[in-house]
Amino acid sequence: MKSTKALLLVLTMLLFLGIMHAQPYYVSTAGHNDTGDGTSGNPFRTIQFAINTAIDANESSIEIYLGYGEYVESFVNYNPDI
């Protein structure tokens, strides 16, 4: 009985951590906003597009990974919670 309760507790914690994990988005100077999906193999081109995509997806937290390069952008944040 104790092992069943412990297993349920562990599974509940793993489920909770999986739900709370931020969706990572990748940006690269060689990426594309039109054809990219924000994954490491198919990154977006601009940081702003990654931010907008995360906002549109109603992400509770955002992780954006930038590839090496120079990004010259002006940022607009439509969500004051970010």
N, C-alpha and C positions, 0 to 999 in steps of 0.2 A: 504494500500500500504506500509506504514512504517513497519507494522508487517511482511509482506512478505519479505521485504528487510532484516529485522533483523533476521528472521528465516533462510534465505539463508546465511547470514553472519555467524551465529552460526553453521550451518551445514557444511559450508566450513572450518571453524576453526576446528571442530571436525574431519573432514576427514583429514585435514592436520596433526593434532596431532596424529591421528591413523597411518598415513603413516610414520611419523618421530619417532614413538616409537620403541625403540630397542627390538629385539627379545631376551628374556631371555634364557639362557642356564644354566642347573643345573648340578653340579658335586658332586659325593659322593664316598667315599672310598668303598661303597658297590655297586656302579653303574657298568655298563658294556658298553664298547665302541662298542662291536659287536651288542648287542641287545638294548642298550639304545637309546632314541631319544632326550635326553637333556631336557626333561620335569621334573617337580618336582617329578612326580610319577615313572619316568623311566630315571634316570640321567645317564650321562656319567661317566666313571671311572677316566679319567685324564683331567686335565686342558688343556693340549696341544691339546687333541682331540676336546674339546669345541672350542678352538681358531681356529683350522683348519676347523671345521664345519662352523663356522661363516664366515671365509674368503671364503670358497667354496660357501657359500650362498650369497656372495657379500653384507653382512650386512653393513650398513652405520655406525652403532654404535653397540657396544657389551656390554651386561650385563651378567656376569657369577657369579652365586651364588654357593658358596662352602658349602658343608655340613661339619659338625664337623669331624675332623680327621687330620691325618698327610699326606701331599702330598709331596713326594720326587720325583721331576722331573727336567729335564733340558728343558728350553724353547727355541724354535726356532720360530722366527717371520719372515715369508716370505713377510709380507706386511709392508712397512715402514710407512704407514699412520696410523697404530694402535699404 
